[in-house]
Amino acid sequence: MHVLSVVCHPRPDSFTHALAGRFQEGVTSAGHTFEHADLYAEGFDPVMTARDLEQFNGAPMVPELLAEQDRVERADALCLIFPIWWFSMPAMMKGWLDRVWSAGWAYDWKHDPNGSLLKPRPCTMLVPVGASPQMEADWGCLERLDHIWRVGVLGYCGVDPINIHFLLDSAFEKGRHGEHLDTAYEAGNRILSVPNG
């Protein structure tokens, strides 16, 4: 089986990239192949253009986006790896979703879409978060993000099952980095067998 991992962080020495490395080790240990998409290193342009929006009127996608869509289509499973910045995904990752997961390819553009145009495939999200467990208990932000991404973004495009790992206390080394790296490895090792949730 083949897995596409998409990582979004400008620094290759970041904890986000370390998580991506451990995830890929887990994928390899399970006997799967993987493709690594590093949005910053590859210079992906996240800015939606007027030309991109012509897709809604049936215009063909530009070649750079067709190449990204081909990556997704080749994959039996996906992993998105990015930090929480201001209680959201980084603009680069949001732009990748905006531009690549397009109308006419990922979903039907209807008033009430019924299902995806893509085959179902599992997706794991590894999301380092600076907040502590107590902060999250007080604020309750991650539950809302989970719903938005699970239902309004990936689920809308037929991704299933979806496994979201919010990795709390990731901004500083407080003894949790090792635990989170283990989570990333296990996520890679079991990406095609873990049930939804």
N, C-alpha and C positions, 0 to 999 in steps of 0.2 A: 504494500500500500504506500501511497505517496502523500506527504504532509507539506503544506505551505505554512511557514511561519513568517509573520510580518511584524517587524520590530520598529519602534518609533522612539528614538532618543538621539539628540545630536552628539553625545559623547560616547565613543566606543568603549570607554573604561567605566561606564555607568553600571549601576546595579541592574538596570533594565536589560542591558546587553548581557550581563552575567546570567540573568534568568533565561534569556534566549539560548545561551550556550548550554545550560543544564537541560533545558527542554529538549534541545536537539540531541543531546547525549541519550536522553530517555527514548526518543524516537528511534535512534539508531540501535539501541540495546534491544528494542522490541522487533528488530528486523525490518523496519520500514525505511524508505528513502525520504529525504526532505529537500525542499528548496527554501533558501533563506532570503527574504526580501528586506533590505535595510533601507527604509525610505529616505533617511538623511544622506547616507553614503551614496545612494543611487541618484540623488538630486531630484526626487519626485516633486513635481509642481502641484501643490494642493489647491491652487486658486481656480475655482470654477469660472469658466469663460463664457462669453456670449455664444461662441461656437459650440461649446459643450451642450448648452441648453437647446440647440437645434435637434438634439436626439429626441426631444418630445414631439417633434414634427416629422420624425422618420429619417433624419439625416444620419449617415453612418458615423460611427465613433472615429475619433482621430487615432492614428496608428499607435501612439504611446499608451492610450487607454485600452485598445484592443490587446496589446501585449500583456497588460495587467490582468485583463479579463481571462486571457488564455492561461495565465498562472493559476487563477482560481479554478478554472475548469479542469485543469490537469490534476488538481488536488482531490484526494479522497477525504481529507480532513484539514482544518485550518487552526492556526493559533495566532491571536493578536496579542502583542506584548507592548505595553505602553504605560507610563506613569499617569497618575491623576495630577492634573495641574488646574487649580482654581475649580475643583469639583467637576471636572470634565476631562475628556480625552484631549491630548495635544492637537493643535490646529492641523498639523501635518497628517495625523491619523484621520481626523474628521474629513479633511480634504480628500484623502484616499478613498474613503467611503463615498463622499459626495460625487466624485468624478468617475470612479470605477464601477460602483454598484448602481448602474444607470437604469433608467426606464427603458423597457424594451429588451433588456438583457437580464436584469435581476428580478424585475417585477413588471406586471402590466400596469400601464398608466390608465387607470379607470377611477371613477368616482368612489367605487367600493371594491378594491382589488380582492380577488378571491384566490389566494395562493401565489406562489412564486413561479418564476420561469426557470429557476435553477433546481437541480436535483438536491434532495436533502443531503447534508453532510455534517458531521460533528464539528463543533468549534469550541476551543478552549480559549479563555482570555486570562492572561496573567497580568495583573494590574497592581504594581507597587503603589502604596498610599502612605503619605507622611503621617497621617493622623494616627493617634493611639486608639486602642480598643475603647477606652473610656470616652474619648472625644467622639468617636462614631456612635457610641451608645447615647450620648447626649444630643447629638445632631441628627442622626438617622438619615444621612445623605446617601449612603451607599445602597440602601434598599431601593431608593428611587432610581438611582442610576441602573441598578440591576434590571428593574422593570423596563426602563426606557430601551436599554440595549437588547434585552432578551425578547421583548414584545414589539417595540416600535422600530427597531433597526434590523437586527439579524433575523429574528423570527419572521419579520415582514418579508424577508427575501428567502424564506424556506430553509434557513439553517436550523438543523436539529440533529442531535441534542446540543444544548449550549451549556457550557460549564464555566462559570465566572469565579475566579479566585481573586478576591481583594486581599492584598498582602499588606496588612497594617504594620505600622512602625517601621517602614522601609527607608525613611529619610536618613536615619542614623543607625549605626551599628549598635544594637542593644541586645544582641544575642538572638535576634530573630532572623537575621540574614541567612544563617545556615538552615533554619527551618523552612524558609521560603524557597531556598535553592532546592531543598529536598522535594518540596511541593512541585516545583517546575519539572524536576526529573520524573517524578511519578506521573505528572500530567502528560509528558511526552511518551512515557512507557505505556500508558493506558488510554491514549487519546481515542482509540477506536473501540474501546470497551466500557468506558465510564457512562452510566446512565445520566439522563438529564438532571440538572441541579448542581 
